[in-house]
């Protein structure tokens, strides 16, 4: 087991599964873990705990409220970035629907909204999410079933054009945003390009390592700093290089991969 895997808060994961079973009951199809926690690069200071919960039917508002209360309580016990999770119905997983409808979603950015007005949150936090195409792709290739039916019985194939569109929606503003979110976008641009070039589904850390082997030398210091920050060390970014990198990578990705 890797050092990164050993840093995963197992008790939080186990509590999430146990409480999800209790709250959702017979409507529950399965609980699945994806992201850095299954890709060998979980960092408590930089990584979410990423869950997808699959249900058979619509989730009632009172069940959503009980579920959110549980998630908020667990989130308070997790390291810095906390929990990110979505509840989806099985019918949208196979055949895959894009953009993907969801029943409920939570991440750290939603804590204040839910705390201030939980009824409003429960009523409005549903719709579609392009990010789920990327999450499901990771699930199919590297995810872990924590409870319920196996991944291949629940999740269908995500068409490449949907996956690419999902990736693009996450990076399309990189040239404007890289100075404020340098680590994330530096590593994310590299992993998106790795998928275009080699169809590899990588973590951000793996994307940075791939970039050091495959991208021009002039970007290596930027990639090395991003990897240092991901590991909790202090980076020394050159923002001129970061801006050049963002524009160059977006051009490459648009030219070679985006339809």
Steps between C-alpha positions, in 0.01 A plus 500: 500500500639841404573779745226706336245222544592471868402866548136443398269553801357148496268561795333786310455278193354218709265738682382649170415153369330384819291816539408509131365145531299598806353819355427392141402143582348281228532778241879466507672329204862564589765733640816563299831671566694681228764772468834520679391256771498216245785631283776473760553872554266607779637801689294607804596865443415507127256217421126445528342173599295437186184288517223414257185355655263320263131455578208326334237774521464869580618592850240664723578840649494369856752234404719761333487709817606208719772410252634855484506529878710185506737627228547837670583328831751267335646780291587687819718205603690471172827667402508836323312436173237272648235303314366539149207279406213462258187286515379378160233261383606171344306576183742783406810282546433236234435599232696808597316832474689826438489753653427268788198564724560482875272479801729677749853637509735628769846650522675733743383810314139418590534489879382856563203469266380182671566638849314824428201350319485119486151492349609726216806283442299179490248655261754646257803269514412278206533521123780385269876494544754463217766403755329165553624382159856535626413343836330202335798450266735483797250268667500261206880488479618535858204538737412289805162360599450557874151352517246344265515392139836482318607800295466326163139403581401859576709731282494484122771627269542878481538606134834664432339820375308535828815440705691754293226760534496441876877549518483810283234663719744475792796663323359734235564810716853390594671798340297738718507287814849345517650785702239441774489120483845414373553153642162360401501632144866418433447137593154476349607634160775240490269211583244612242770510236625157610153363431494660155844365411489157663143444628634475855264578787733661753485676833626858526825371651543245221418771246784715632740206487389423146560863407857487625565212260306627201471881502768754402785565744395865542196384699681256728565750780129589503396134510754425773370790711141384451594150614682647800192697600281192453726319750471787748826684424542867414513575125678789326289552190611713208166642387632598158580133437163398649309727261703382202441139606123550535464658157725244335322203659154635418604538137637145492189360665263688269697410189558135578212395716195723528227436244 
